Amino acid sequence: MQKGSIRVQTENIFPIIKKFLYSEHDIFIRELVSNAVDASQKLKTLSSIGEMKGEIGELRIDISIDKDKKTLTIADRGIGMSAEEVDKYLNQVAFSGAEEFLEKYKGQNEANIIGHFGLGFYSSFMVSSKVEVVSQSFRENTPAVRWECDGSPEYILEESVRDGRGTSIIMHLNDESLEFLESSRISTVLEKFCKFLPVPIFFEDKQINNPMPAWTKKPSELTTEDYQQFYKELYPFSEPPLFWIHLNVDYPFNLTGILYFPKIKQSYEIQKDKIQLYSNQVFVTDEVKDIVPEFLMLLHGVIDSPDIPLNVSRSYLQGDPNVKKINAHITKKVADKLEEIFGQDRKSFEEKWESLGLFVKYGMMTDDKFLDKAGKFFVMEDTDGKFHTLEEYKMATETLQKNKDGKYVVLYTTQPVQQDAFIRQAREKGYVVIKMETLVDAAFINNMEMKWSDISFVRVDSDITDNLIDKQEHSDSVLTQEETEKVKTLFDKQVEGIHLQVEVKGLSPNAIPVTATRPELMRRMKDMASVGGGMASFYANMPDEVSLTINGNHSLIKSILEEQNVDRQEKLVKNLSDLALLSQGLLKGNQLTDFINRSVDMMS
């Protein structure tokens, strides 16, 4: 038997490990299982190059609990260690078995080493009052060895017996860590960290991992069903995805993965943090905001890169040079995929636009490189259900929808049903009205007006149809000056909570008699205030500004002027005003009740 002190720089490294090495204690399972995977992968490499004689047999990792002894054991059938190797790797923390192995077998296919068999191993002391290691080397005629340490620098190293090649790590759990004797607790941690490790892992006689997940295979080996099945494996209760992007890069960094576009019917269904980051199939984190561009946080799936450090702290991640490269690459791959789908099957792309539009618009607002590429596949759906790229919309509206400044006016509706009357009038003039109904559209419109210098967005109910596109053209009213002033006086009544401006215009006799509109800029401010923002309370408390446009050429206005019964004249005026306000959703409470009662009374 050999006794001694672990040769460490610090007087006692264990309290430091317990306190600072990992923020979450359950990560010790990830570290130890990763080391067991390394030991198994090393054996495969040695076998493939002829350094190991005999059969490999079944490579697997077994995790077991003994409640009576209060132990948790992680055992592998990998490379194993001799007494000298145990002394070197466990007693000399400065040495890293995995690093040394990688250096020696650089370029070999199976040398897919995850952890550092040094600090990773010592994470076991975060939960243990004592740790035993029993190991049998793969080399013939090498006796098994047992190492024991209670968390002080003193250790015991002696010959032992083990049933076959490999290493068992037996943790005698301390009183604060007895939760790890519960099988449900272990299952949860294994599900989180070890679900896709490349060596079969067994717990309670059941295999808990998929060693060959879809992202480790070539796209040519996978069917549509395979991709969908893997999505179901990741998100058991989600609807099938729209489509996916298989990432496979080996230069200037290593990156594999599959990103899925989920089906989203409503903006409020958006869920972030659904992408999982792996390093050589070891789960690292699902907080990938520095690796994945912000707008693609809406995607689901897996990214695997050995170039991202395993013991990942977010501050280190931000400074890592590979992170920015990966971020830019993912943006490019997504844009290329969207362009490809749009080019190959535009109809299918348009059918998915309800969900896709959220990603694309969010990306166009937040990422200028994506914005540059998005011109090829960004589409807008009009009220007839037809889709236009921006260039197609410009061509369709070249003659009718340019204002006096030469800008294209994109007419849009946020509520096609409520704004139907305004849409009909616009379409009668030959205008194309676009649907902008999602939660991101208000911000998108404001953003794109700054980025697209030749575009102006105008909501279809923000002015009378004749004024939506400012061409400095005005129609004449058939009313005399005196009649015009009288009409203004009749309609110019104050409405509670509304700042009313009345004007009389000579519109088509077929156009509606009275139109209520809200100025585009003020309405946008009020809309933004309703969802919060810097100046929210200021704008929210301001009265609504409403323009009441009276169509002087409508027969009803002529009838009102000729009406001798003053009471009936006032009721007609009030009803027409209220109808116009109702179309803007501005008639509420008592005013709405009065309007209904008055209408019934007049019909009687």
Backbone torsions as a table, in degrees:
resi	resn	phi	psi	omega
1	MET	NA	140.2	178.2
2	GLN	-113.5	132.3	172.9
3	LYS	-118.3	153.9	178.5
4	GLY	-178.9	-175.8	176.6
5	SER	-111.4	139.2	178.3
6	ILE	-67.2	131.7	-176.0
7	ARG	-82.8	91.9	-178.9
8	VAL	-120.2	154.9	-178.8
9	GLN	-66.9	-43.9	-178.2
10	THR	-81.8	156.6	178.7
11	GLU	-58.2	-43.8	179.1
12	ASN	-147.5	108.1	-174.1
13	ILE	-78.7	-19.5	-169.7
14	PHE	-65.9	-43.9	176.7
15	PRO	-59.7	-34.1	178.7
16	ILE	-65.5	-44.7	178.6
17	ILE	-60.2	-47.5	-176.8
18	LYS	-60.0	-37.7	-172.0
19	LYS	-88.8	-38.4	-166.2
20	PHE	-117.2	-19.0	-170.1
21	LEU	-64.8	-44.1	-179.0
22	TYR	-135.1	140.3	-179.5
23	SER	-76.5	-28.4	-179.8
24	GLU	-115.4	125.0	-174.6
25	HIS	-64.0	-30.9	-175.3
26	ASP	-67.7	-8.4	-179.8
27	ILE	-66.6	-17.9	178.4
28	PHE	-57.8	-32.0	178.8
29	ILE	-66.1	-44.2	177.3
30	ARG	-56.7	-46.5	-176.3
31	GLU	-63.4	-46.9	-175.6
32	LEU	-71.6	-38.7	176.9
33	VAL	-67.3	-37.3	177.4
34	SER	-61.9	-41.1	177.4
35	ASN	-63.2	-39.2	178.2
36	ALA	-64.3	-38.1	175.9
37	VAL	-63.2	-44.6	178.5
38	ASP	-55.9	-46.4	-177.8
39	ALA	-60.9	-36.3	179.3
40	SER	-72.0	-41.9	-179.5
41	GLN	-66.7	-37.1	178.2
42	LYS	-60.0	-42.3	-178.7
43	LEU	-62.0	-41.9	179.0
44	LYS	-62.1	-39.3	179.8
45	THR	-64.9	-47.6	-179.0
46	LEU	-62.1	-37.6	178.8
47	SER	-66.0	-41.2	-176.1
48	SER	-67.7	-25.2	-180.0
49	ILE	-104.8	9.0	172.8
50	GLY	83.0	10.1	180.0
51	GLU	-84.5	-11.9	177.4
52	MET	-117.2	126.9	-179.9
53	LYS	-91.2	153.9	175.8
54	GLY	86.7	-179.5	-176.4
55	GLU	-82.4	143.9	175.5
56	ILE	-72.7	-37.7	-175.5
57	GLY	73.2	-163.3	-178.0
58	GLU	-79.8	119.9	174.7
59	LEU	-91.2	122.1	179.7
60	ARG	-156.3	162.3	177.4
61	ILE	-120.2	131.8	-178.9
62	ASP	-117.7	131.7	179.2
63	ILE	-115.9	130.1	-177.3
64	SER	-141.5	154.7	-179.0
65	ILE	-118.4	138.8	170.9
66	ASP	-124.5	101.9	-174.4
67	LYS	-66.9	-35.0	-178.6
68	ASP	-65.2	-44.7	-178.9
69	LYS	-86.5	-6.4	-177.5
70	LYS	57.6	45.4	-179.9
71	THR	-120.3	150.2	172.0
72	LEU	-123.8	125.4	-175.1
73	THR	-119.3	135.4	174.1
74	ILE	-121.1	115.5	-173.6
75	ALA	-123.2	138.8	176.7
76	ASP	-124.5	171.6	177.0
77	ARG	-119.0	39.5	-174.2
78	GLY	-90.8	-143.0	-169.1
79	ILE	-69.3	-29.0	-178.8
80	GLY	68.7	174.6	-179.0
81	MET	-138.9	147.3	171.7
82	SER	-87.5	174.1	179.0
83	ALA	-59.3	-40.6	-179.3
84	GLU	-64.4	-40.0	-179.1
85	GLU	-69.5	-39.3	176.4
86	VAL	-60.5	-44.6	179.4
87	ASP	-60.4	-42.4	-176.5
88	LYS	-70.3	-50.2	-170.7
89	TYR	-81.8	-32.4	-178.0
90	LEU	-94.5	-29.9	-175.7
91	ASN	-96.1	-12.6	177.4
92	GLN	-121.3	90.1	-173.1
93	VAL	-59.1	-28.6	-176.4
94	ALA	-63.9	-23.2	179.9
95	PHE	-86.6	141.1	175.9
96	SER	-120.3	115.0	-179.0
97	GLY	-58.2	-43.7	-176.4
98	ALA	-65.6	-42.6	-179.2
99	GLU	-62.7	-44.2	-178.9
100	GLU	-63.9	-41.5	179.6
101	PHE	-62.4	-43.8	179.8
102	LEU	-59.4	-43.8	-178.9
103	GLU	-60.6	-42.6	-175.9
104	LYS	-69.5	-39.5	-174.2
105	TYR	-112.2	34.7	-179.3
106	LYS	-55.5	136.0	176.1
107	GLY	91.3	-14.3	177.8
108	GLN	-76.1	138.2	-173.8
109	ASN	-57.1	-42.3	-171.3
110	GLU	-83.1	-4.6	-175.8
111	ALA	-77.4	64.2	-174.7
112	ASN	-103.7	77.0	-166.5
113	ILE	-95.5	129.1	-173.9
114	ILE	-89.0	-67.4	-167.1
115	GLY	-94.9	-169.8	174.8
116	HIS	-119.1	109.0	-173.6
117	PHE	-72.0	70.8	-179.0
118	GLY	-155.9	-93.1	-179.0
119	LEU	-60.9	-37.5	179.5
120	GLY	-57.1	-43.1	179.1
121	PHE	-62.3	-40.6	-175.5
122	TYR	-69.4	-9.3	174.4
123	SER	-63.8	-18.8	178.4
124	SER	-61.9	-26.1	-178.6
125	PHE	-76.7	-8.3	175.4
126	MET	-65.2	-27.1	-174.1
127	VAL	-120.5	0.5	-170.9
128	SER	-118.4	144.6	170.2
129	SER	-87.7	-21.3	177.9
130	LYS	-155.7	142.8	177.6
131	VAL	-125.8	131.7	174.2
132	GLU	-112.9	141.2	173.3
133	VAL	-124.7	123.6	176.0
134	VAL	-117.0	122.3	-172.7
135	SER	-137.7	143.0	177.1
136	GLN	-126.0	118.0	-177.8
137	SER	-68.3	154.4	176.4
138	PHE	-71.5	-18.0	-177.5
139	ARG	-72.6	137.8	-177.8
140	GLU	-66.0	150.3	176.5
141	ASN	60.2	29.2	175.8
142	THR	-112.3	118.1	-175.5
143	PRO	-68.0	153.4	175.2
144	ALA	-68.3	159.9	-175.7
145	VAL	-139.2	147.1	177.6
146	ARG	-123.2	131.8	178.8
147	TRP	-120.9	141.4	-179.4
148	GLU	-140.7	141.3	178.3
149	CYS	-151.8	139.9	-177.2
150	ASP	-103.0	17.0	177.5
151	GLY	96.6	0.5	170.9
152	SER	-102.9	170.4	-179.9
153	PRO	-66.7	-9.8	-179.9
154	GLU	-81.3	142.5	179.7
155	TYR	-140.6	165.8	173.1
156	ILE	-121.7	138.3	176.9
157	LEU	-134.2	122.7	-175.8
158	GLU	-149.2	161.7	175.5
159	GLU	-68.0	151.0	-176.4
160	SER	-150.2	-169.0	178.4
161	VAL	-129.7	137.1	175.8
162	ARG	-139.7	143.9	-179.6
163	ASP	-80.4	78.3	176.1
164	GLY	97.4	169.7	-176.1
165	ARG	-63.8	148.0	175.1
166	GLY	126.3	-169.9	-175.7
167	THR	-134.2	136.7	172.1
168	SER	-116.0	131.0	174.5
169	ILE	-111.1	117.2	-175.9
170	ILE	-109.2	115.0	-179.1
171	MET	-101.8	121.5	173.7
172	HIS	-89.1	102.5	-168.8
173	LEU	-67.6	139.1	176.4
174	ASN	-78.0	168.8	-172.7
175	ASP	-62.0	-28.9	-178.6
176	GLU	-78.7	-10.9	-172.3
177	SER	-118.0	22.3	-177.4
178	LEU	-68.6	-11.6	175.0
179	GLU	-57.3	-26.7	-177.5
180	PHE	-81.2	8.3	169.2
181	LEU	-92.5	-6.5	179.7
182	GLU	-89.5	125.5	-176.1
183	SER	-62.0	-34.0	-179.6
184	SER	-64.2	-35.8	179.4
185	ARG	-66.6	-43.8	179.4
186	ILE	-64.8	-42.8	-179.6
187	SER	-58.8	-42.9	-179.2
188	THR	-61.1	-44.7	-178.4
189	VAL	-67.7	-42.2	179.1
190	LEU	-63.5	-41.0	178.2
191	GLU	-60.2	-37.9	-177.3
192	LYS	-75.0	-49.8	-169.2
193	PHE	-98.5	-26.0	-166.1
194	CYS	-120.3	12.7	-170.9
195	LYS	-61.0	-29.1	-174.9
196	PHE	-125.0	24.1	178.9
197	LEU	-65.1	148.9	-169.3
198	PRO	-79.7	3.1	176.6
199	VAL	-121.5	136.5	-179.0
200	PRO	-56.0	132.6	-179.6
201	ILE	-119.0	129.2	-178.0
202	PHE	-116.6	136.7	174.2
203	PHE	-138.8	126.8	-174.9
204	GLU	53.6	44.1	177.1
205	ASP	63.7	18.1	-179.7
206	LYS	-125.7	132.3	177.8
207	GLN	-73.0	128.6	-173.5
208	ILE	-106.9	-1.6	-175.1
209	ASN	-127.5	162.6	173.2
210	ASN	-110.1	101.3	-173.0
211	PRO	-70.1	-15.9	-178.2
212	MET	-125.1	65.2	-179.4
213	PRO	-65.4	159.9	-171.8
214	ALA	-54.8	-36.1	-174.3
215	TRP	-69.3	-15.5	-180.0
216	THR	-84.4	-7.1	-178.6
217	LYS	-100.0	166.0	177.1
218	LYS	-79.4	146.1	177.7
219	PRO	-53.6	-34.0	-178.6
220	SER	-67.0	-18.3	-179.5
221	GLU	-89.3	-6.4	-172.2
222	LEU	-112.5	141.4	175.2
223	THR	-99.2	169.8	174.9
224	THR	-55.4	-40.8	-179.8
225	GLU	-62.7	-38.1	178.5
226	ASP	-61.3	-46.2	-179.6
227	TYR	-62.5	-42.9	-179.0
228	GLN	-68.6	-35.8	178.9
229	GLN	-66.2	-39.3	178.9
230	PHE	-67.1	-36.8	176.9
231	TYR	-61.4	-41.2	179.2
232	LYS	-64.8	-34.1	177.6
233	GLU	-65.4	-38.3	-179.9
234	LEU	-76.1	-42.2	-174.5
235	TYR	-132.5	82.6	-171.1
236	PRO	-58.3	-27.4	-172.1
237	PHE	-107.7	13.0	-178.2
238	SER	-93.3	156.1	172.3
239	GLU	-67.4	157.0	177.7
240	PRO	-57.7	147.6	-178.4
241	PRO	-74.4	164.7	177.6
242	LEU	-71.2	-52.6	174.2
243	PHE	-166.0	-173.7	-171.7
244	TRP	-149.2	164.5	177.8
245	ILE	-127.1	124.4	179.0
246	HIS	-96.0	116.2	-178.8
247	LEU	-92.2	135.6	178.3
248	ASN	-155.0	95.2	-174.8
249	VAL	-125.0	137.5	173.6
250	ASP	-122.9	-1.0	175.8
251	TYR	-150.5	138.6	4.0
252	PRO	-83.9	7.5	176.4
253	PHE	-148.1	164.1	177.9
254	ASN	-92.6	129.4	-179.9
255	LEU	-155.7	127.4	170.9
256	THR	-130.3	168.8	178.3
257	GLY	153.7	171.5	175.4
258	ILE	-133.7	125.8	176.2
259	LEU	-110.3	129.5	-177.8
260	TYR	-108.5	140.2	170.4
261	PHE	-90.7	110.6	-179.0
262	PRO	-75.8	160.6	176.5
263	LYS	-83.5	123.3	-179.8
264	ILE	-127.5	117.9	179.0
265	LYS	-87.4	-40.5	-176.9
266	GLN	-123.5	145.4	-178.3
267	SER	-57.3	-33.1	-175.6
268	TYR	-72.7	-6.9	178.6
269	GLU	-84.4	-3.7	-176.6
270	ILE	-60.6	130.0	177.0
271	GLN	-126.7	124.0	176.3
272	LYS	-91.6	179.7	177.5
273	ASP	57.4	42.5	177.2
274	LYS	-111.1	5.2	176.2
275	ILE	-98.3	133.7	-179.1
276	GLN	-106.5	135.9	178.3
277	LEU	-100.9	129.2	177.5
278	TYR	-121.8	157.0	170.9
279	SER	-127.9	108.6	-174.2
280	ASN	51.7	47.2	175.9
281	GLN	73.5	5.2	173.7
282	VAL	-94.6	126.8	178.7
283	PHE	-64.9	132.5	178.3
284	VAL	-108.7	-54.7	-175.9
285	THR	-165.4	160.3	169.1
286	ASP	-113.2	16.0	171.4
287	GLU	-102.5	91.0	-170.3
288	VAL	-111.1	24.4	-170.1
289	LYS	-64.4	-21.6	178.2
290	ASP	-86.7	-22.5	-177.5
291	ILE	-89.0	-40.6	-176.7
292	VAL	-102.2	132.9	177.0
293	PRO	-54.2	147.6	-172.5
294	GLU	-54.4	-42.7	-175.9
295	PHE	-68.6	-21.1	179.1
296	LEU	-90.7	2.3	173.0
297	MET	-64.6	-13.6	177.5
298	LEU	-77.9	-14.2	178.7
299	LEU	-76.5	166.0	175.2
300	HIS	-118.0	164.0	173.4
301	GLY	133.3	-155.6	-170.5
302	VAL	-136.2	138.2	169.2
303	ILE	-124.6	134.7	-180.0
304	ASP	-128.0	121.0	178.1
305	SER	-145.2	120.4	175.9
306	PRO	-72.1	-11.9	179.9
307	ASP	-80.5	-3.0	174.3
308	ILE	-102.8	127.5	-174.1
309	PRO	-59.4	142.2	-174.9
310	LEU	-67.9	-50.1	-179.4
311	ASN	-81.4	74.8	-161.3
312	VAL	-86.2	124.8	170.3
313	SER	-111.3	143.1	-170.2
314	ARG	-63.8	-34.7	-179.8
315	SER	-65.4	-37.9	178.0
316	TYR	-69.1	-37.5	-179.5
317	LEU	-58.5	-43.4	-177.0
318	GLN	-62.7	-34.1	-177.0
319	GLY	-86.7	-7.9	-175.4
320	ASP	-71.2	126.5	-175.7
321	PRO	-62.9	-30.0	-179.5
322	ASN	-69.3	-25.5	-175.0
323	VAL	-62.1	-45.0	-179.4
324	LYS	-64.4	-38.9	179.6
325	LYS	-64.9	-43.3	-180.0
326	ILE	-63.3	-44.2	179.0
327	ASN	-54.9	-50.1	-178.2
328	ALA	-65.6	-37.5	-178.6
329	HIS	-66.1	-41.9	-179.5
330	ILE	-63.6	-41.9	176.8
331	THR	-56.4	-46.9	-178.2
332	LYS	-63.6	-44.3	-178.2
333	LYS	-62.2	-41.3	180.0
334	VAL	-65.2	-45.8	179.7
335	ALA	-61.4	-43.5	179.3
336	ASP	-61.8	-40.6	-179.0
337	LYS	-65.5	-43.9	179.7
338	LEU	-63.1	-41.4	178.6
339	GLU	-63.7	-40.4	-179.9
340	GLU	-63.7	-46.9	-179.1
341	ILE	-64.8	-42.1	179.3
342	PHE	-60.4	-41.3	-178.7
343	GLY	-71.6	-37.0	-174.9
344	GLN	-81.7	-37.8	-176.0
345	ASP	-148.3	77.3	-175.1
346	ARG	-60.9	-38.1	-177.8
347	LYS	-60.8	-46.3	179.2
348	SER	-63.2	-39.6	178.5
349	PHE	-60.2	-45.7	-179.0
350	GLU	-65.3	-35.8	178.2
351	GLU	-63.6	-28.1	-179.2
352	LYS	-92.3	0.0	-171.1
353	TRP	-61.9	-29.4	179.9
354	GLU	-55.5	-41.4	176.2
355	SER	-84.9	-43.6	-175.9
356	LEU	-63.6	-36.3	-175.7
357	GLY	-54.5	-35.3	180.0
358	LEU	-61.8	-46.2	179.6
359	PHE	-63.6	-48.4	-173.0
360	VAL	-64.4	-47.1	-179.0
361	LYS	-64.9	-42.0	179.0
362	TYR	-60.5	-42.8	178.7
363	GLY	-65.2	-41.0	179.8
364	MET	-63.7	-32.1	179.3
365	MET	-75.5	-34.2	-167.6
366	THR	-107.9	-10.4	-174.2
367	ASP	-139.9	107.1	-174.8
368	ASP	-65.2	-32.0	178.4
369	LYS	-67.2	-38.6	176.9
370	PHE	-67.6	-40.0	179.1
371	LEU	-56.3	-42.7	-179.3
372	ASP	-60.0	-39.8	-177.4
373	LYS	-80.2	-27.9	-171.7
374	ALA	-67.1	-19.8	178.9
375	GLY	-54.7	-24.6	-177.0
376	LYS	-82.0	-18.0	-176.1
377	PHE	-136.0	-3.0	175.7
378	PHE	-70.9	129.0	179.6
379	VAL	-128.7	157.2	176.7
380	MET	-124.9	132.6	-179.6
381	GLU	-94.0	129.5	178.2
382	ASP	-90.0	178.1	-174.1
383	THR	-72.9	-7.0	173.5
384	ASP	-93.6	-0.9	-178.7
385	GLY	84.9	11.1	178.7
386	LYS	-94.5	142.6	-178.2
387	PHE	-102.9	141.6	179.5
388	HIS	-130.9	134.8	163.2
389	THR	-71.9	169.2	-179.5
390	LEU	-60.5	-41.2	-179.8
391	GLU	-65.8	-39.0	178.5
392	GLU	-65.3	-38.5	179.0
393	TYR	-64.5	-40.9	178.5
394	LYS	-61.6	-43.1	-180.0
395	MET	-64.8	-40.0	-177.7
396	ALA	-69.0	-25.5	-173.5
397	THR	-115.1	10.0	-175.4
398	GLU	-50.9	-45.1	-173.6
399	THR	-83.9	-34.6	-171.8
400	LEU	-101.2	-25.6	-168.4
401	GLN	-116.3	36.6	171.2
402	LYS	-107.6	135.2	-179.6
403	ASN	-90.2	-177.2	-174.7
404	LYS	-64.5	-19.9	178.1
405	ASP	-89.5	3.2	179.4
406	GLY	82.3	8.8	179.2
407	LYS	-86.9	145.7	172.4
408	TYR	-76.3	129.5	178.8
409	VAL	-98.0	112.3	176.6
410	VAL	-88.2	107.9	177.0
411	LEU	-82.2	133.4	-176.4
412	TYR	-137.8	158.8	176.0
413	THR	-125.6	139.8	177.0
414	THR	-98.8	-20.8	179.6
415	GLN	-142.0	86.2	-174.5
416	PRO	-53.3	-35.1	-178.6
417	VAL	-72.1	-50.4	-177.9
418	GLN	-66.3	-33.5	-175.9
419	GLN	-98.0	19.1	-173.9
420	ASP	-56.2	-43.2	-177.6
421	ALA	-61.0	-41.3	-179.8
422	PHE	-68.4	-38.3	179.5
423	ILE	-63.0	-44.7	-178.8
424	ARG	-59.3	-44.9	-179.5
425	GLN	-63.1	-39.8	179.6
426	ALA	-65.6	-41.8	-178.4
427	ARG	-68.9	-31.6	176.9
428	GLU	-62.6	-27.4	177.6
429	LYS	-87.0	0.2	178.8
430	GLY	90.8	10.2	-179.1
431	TYR	-79.7	151.2	176.3
432	VAL	-105.6	120.0	-176.7
433	VAL	-105.4	129.6	-176.5
434	ILE	-98.3	144.3	176.4
435	LYS	-87.4	124.6	176.0
436	MET	-129.4	85.5	-168.2
437	GLU	-113.3	-5.2	-173.2
438	THR	-90.9	169.5	-178.9
439	LEU	-63.3	-28.4	-177.3
440	VAL	-84.5	-10.7	-170.6
441	ASP	-66.3	-36.5	-180.0
442	ALA	-61.1	-46.3	178.4
443	ALA	-67.9	-37.5	-179.6
444	PHE	-60.8	-46.0	-179.5
445	ILE	-60.4	-48.9	-180.0
446	ASN	-60.7	-40.4	-177.3
447	ASN	-67.9	-46.1	-176.3
448	MET	-70.0	-29.7	176.5
449	GLU	-61.7	-30.1	177.4
450	MET	-78.5	-31.2	-174.8
451	LYS	-91.1	-29.2	178.5
452	TRP	-103.6	104.3	-172.3
453	SER	-70.4	-20.7	-176.2
454	ASP	-102.8	15.6	-175.9
455	ILE	-123.1	137.9	171.8
456	SER	-129.8	131.6	178.9
457	PHE	-98.1	131.5	178.9
458	VAL	-134.8	124.9	179.7
459	ARG	-73.1	143.6	-169.1
460	VAL	-64.4	-19.8	179.9
461	ASP	-106.8	18.1	-176.8
462	SER	-84.0	-10.7	176.1
463	ASP	-162.0	170.1	174.6
464	ILE	-65.5	153.0	-172.4
465	THR	-53.2	-38.9	-178.2
466	ASP	-64.2	-23.0	-175.8
467	ASN	-105.2	-2.1	-175.8
468	LEU	-59.5	-38.6	179.4
469	ILE	-113.7	109.1	-172.0
470	ASP	-71.4	101.6	177.9
471	LYS	-117.6	9.6	-179.3
472	GLN	55.3	39.0	175.9
473	GLU	-115.6	132.7	-178.9
474	HIS	-131.6	139.1	177.4
475	SER	-86.3	157.0	177.4
476	ASP	-91.9	143.9	175.7
477	SER	-88.9	148.2	177.3
478	VAL	-79.4	-8.9	-179.2
479	LEU	-76.5	148.8	173.7
480	THR	-75.0	168.8	178.2
481	GLN	-58.7	-42.2	-178.1
482	GLU	-64.9	-43.0	179.3
483	GLU	-65.2	-39.0	179.0
484	THR	-59.8	-46.3	-179.2
485	GLU	-63.7	-38.5	-179.5
486	LYS	-64.9	-42.3	178.4
487	VAL	-60.6	-44.1	180.0
488	LYS	-60.4	-42.4	-179.5
489	THR	-63.8	-41.3	-179.0
490	LEU	-63.5	-40.6	-174.8
491	PHE	-89.6	-15.5	-174.3
492	ASP	-82.1	65.6	178.3
493	LYS	-108.9	140.2	-178.6
494	GLN	-70.6	136.1	176.3
495	VAL	-113.6	134.3	-175.6
496	GLU	-57.3	127.7	176.9
497	GLY	76.4	6.8	-178.0
498	ILE	-130.8	132.3	173.4
499	HIS	-92.3	108.6	-170.5
500	LEU	-99.1	133.0	172.6
501	GLN	-122.0	127.3	-175.7
502	VAL	-110.4	133.0	172.4
503	GLU	-138.6	151.8	179.2
504	VAL	-110.5	128.4	-178.2
505	LYS	-126.1	152.9	175.1
506	GLY	-93.5	87.7	-178.3
507	LEU	-97.6	-179.2	177.4
508	SER	-61.7	138.3	177.8
509	PRO	-56.0	-23.2	-179.6
510	ASN	-84.3	-14.9	178.7
511	ALA	-70.3	154.8	-176.6
512	ILE	-63.4	152.1	-171.6
513	PRO	-68.2	-37.5	-178.1
514	VAL	-135.9	130.7	-179.9
515	THR	-124.1	128.0	174.3
516	ALA	-99.9	128.2	178.4
517	THR	-133.3	156.6	178.0
518	ARG	-119.6	132.6	-177.9
519	PRO	-54.8	134.9	-175.3
520	GLU	-51.4	-49.5	-174.2
521	LEU	-64.9	-48.0	-178.4
522	MET	-64.8	-39.7	179.7
523	ARG	-64.8	-39.7	177.6
524	ARG	-60.5	-43.5	179.8
525	MET	-61.4	-43.6	179.9
526	LYS	-65.4	-38.9	178.6
527	ASP	-63.7	-43.5	178.8
528	MET	-64.7	-37.8	179.2
529	ALA	-63.1	-32.5	-177.1
530	SER	-68.9	-23.3	177.3
531	VAL	-106.8	11.0	178.0
532	GLY	88.1	159.7	-178.3
533	GLY	158.0	175.1	-174.3
534	GLY	-53.2	-48.7	-176.7
535	MET	-103.0	23.3	-171.4
536	ALA	-52.6	-54.6	-173.4
537	SER	-65.5	-33.7	-179.9
538	PHE	-62.1	-51.0	-178.2
539	TYR	-74.1	-34.7	-178.2
540	ALA	-61.1	-33.4	-176.6
541	ASN	-89.4	-4.9	179.0
542	MET	-77.0	145.2	177.4
543	PRO	-66.1	151.3	177.3
544	ASP	-67.6	134.8	173.9
545	GLU	-94.1	122.5	-178.4
546	VAL	-130.2	131.7	173.2
547	SER	-98.8	128.3	176.9
548	LEU	-105.3	109.1	-178.8
549	THR	-100.3	119.9	-179.3
550	ILE	-96.5	127.3	178.8
551	ASN	-83.9	98.4	-176.7
552	GLY	-63.8	-14.2	-178.3
553	ASN	-96.4	2.5	-179.3
554	HIS	-85.5	140.0	-175.8
555	SER	-61.6	-31.5	-179.1
556	LEU	-63.6	-36.8	-179.6
557	ILE	-66.8	-39.1	177.2
558	LYS	-62.6	-42.3	179.6
559	SER	-62.1	-40.5	-179.7
560	ILE	-63.8	-40.7	179.7
561	LEU	-63.8	-33.0	-176.7
562	GLU	-87.6	-9.0	-177.8
563	GLU	-66.8	124.2	-177.5
564	GLN	-86.2	-27.9	-179.4
565	ASN	-78.6	108.0	-174.4
566	VAL	-61.2	-41.6	-179.1
567	ASP	-61.5	-45.6	179.0
568	ARG	-66.8	-38.0	178.5
569	GLN	-59.4	-44.3	179.9
570	GLU	-65.1	-39.9	179.4
571	LYS	-65.2	-40.8	178.2
572	LEU	-62.1	-45.2	179.5
573	VAL	-60.5	-47.3	-177.9
574	LYS	-63.1	-41.8	-178.8
575	ASN	-65.4	-40.4	178.7
576	LEU	-65.5	-40.7	176.8
577	SER	-62.2	-47.0	-177.6
578	ASP	-64.0	-38.7	177.0
579	LEU	-59.9	-42.8	179.3
580	ALA	-64.5	-44.1	179.7
581	LEU	-65.8	-34.8	179.5
582	LEU	-60.7	-37.2	-179.1
583	SER	-65.0	-21.4	178.4
584	GLN	-100.1	5.9	-179.3
585	GLY	69.3	25.9	-175.2
586	LEU	-104.6	5.0	179.6
587	LEU	-105.0	111.4	-174.1
588	LYS	-138.0	166.2	172.1
589	GLY	56.0	-131.4	-177.4
590	ASN	-59.2	-37.5	-177.7
591	GLN	-63.7	-38.5	179.4
592	LEU	-68.1	-42.5	178.8
593	THR	-61.8	-44.3	179.1
594	ASP	-60.1	-41.0	-179.6
595	PHE	-62.2	-43.7	-179.1
596	ILE	-64.8	-47.0	-179.1
597	ASN	-62.4	-41.6	-179.0
598	ARG	-65.3	-40.3	-180.0
599	SER	-63.6	-43.4	178.5
600	VAL	-62.3	-43.1	-179.2
601	ASP	-61.0	-45.1	-178.4
602	MET	-66.7	-36.9	179.1
603	MET	-69.4	-30.3	178.9
604	SER	-68.7	NA	NA
